[in-house]
């Protein structure tokens, strides 16, 4: 009887040891963009999908709209937008408040900013 429990215990330990914990961010495939990253071609859709709900007329953060190129460019240059999108979930000031963007979207915005914020 003890032998059965030992075998069962060993089996459970092997199963638990072989388990792996992977986050959605780790599973996300890196998106390689060969062309120049521009607001019109790449960034606008990221902002529209993650920020416009709050950062447009009628939104909770309508005082800082992000509805066009000049507004987003200004937010990058004069506020801490790049810092805030890189903060972890639950960290004070993290944007978007609904949850961190995917790392590929954050990297895209950072690369766009590092390349001089081209519009189109």
FENQUI-V407255 format. One record per residue. N is the residue number from 1. RES is the residue in three letters. SS is DSSP state (hx for helix, st for strand, lp for the rest). Layout:
N,RES,SS / N,RES,SS
//
This chain:
1,UNK,lp / 2,UNK,hx / 3,UNK,hx / 4,UNK,hx / 5,UNK,hx / 6,UNK,hx / 7,UNK,hx / 8,UNK,hx / 9,UNK,hx / 10,UNK,hx / 11,UNK,hx / 12,UNK,hx / 13,UNK,hx / 14,UNK,hx / 15,UNK,hx / 16,UNK,hx / 17,UNK,hx / 18,UNK,hx / 19,UNK,lp / 20,UNK,lp / 21,UNK,lp / 22,UNK,lp / 23,UNK,lp / 24,UNK,hx / 25,UNK,hx / 26,UNK,hx / 27,UNK,hx / 28,UNK,lp / 29,UNK,lp / 30,UNK,lp / 31,UNK,lp / 32,UNK,lp / 33,UNK,lp / 34,UNK,lp / 35,UNK,lp / 36,UNK,lp / 37,UNK,lp / 38,UNK,lp / 39,UNK,hx / 40,UNK,hx / 41,UNK,hx / 42,UNK,hx / 43,UNK,hx / 44,UNK,hx / 45,UNK,hx / 46,UNK,hx / 47,UNK,hx / 48,UNK,hx / 49,UNK,hx / 50,UNK,hx / 51,UNK,lp / 52,UNK,lp / 53,UNK,lp / 54,UNK,lp / 55,UNK,lp / 56,UNK,lp / 57,UNK,lp / 58,UNK,lp / 59,UNK,lp / 60,UNK,lp / 61,UNK,lp / 62,UNK,hx / 63,UNK,hx / 64,UNK,hx / 65,UNK,lp / 66,UNK,lp / 67,UNK,lp / 68,UNK,lp / 69,UNK,hx / 70,UNK,hx / 71,UNK,hx / 72,UNK,hx / 73,UNK,hx / 74,UNK,hx / 75,UNK,hx / 76,UNK,hx / 77,UNK,hx / 78,UNK,hx / 79,UNK,lp / 80,UNK,lp / 81,UNK,hx / 82,UNK,hx / 83,UNK,hx / 84,UNK,hx / 85,UNK,hx / 86,UNK,hx / 87,UNK,lp / 88,UNK,lp / 89,UNK,lp / 90,UNK,lp / 91,UNK,lp / 92,UNK,lp / 93,UNK,lp / 94,UNK,lp / 95,UNK,lp / 96,UNK,lp / 97,UNK,lp / 98,UNK,lp / 99,UNK,lp / 100,UNK,lp / 101,UNK,lp / 102,UNK,lp / 103,UNK,hx / 104,UNK,hx / 105,UNK,hx / 106,UNK,hx / 107,UNK,hx / 108,UNK,hx / 109,UNK,hx / 110,UNK,hx / 111,UNK,hx / 112,UNK,hx / 113,UNK,hx / 114,UNK,hx / 115,UNK,lp / 116,UNK,lp / 117,UNK,lp / 118,UNK,lp / 119,UNK,lp / 120,UNK,lp
//
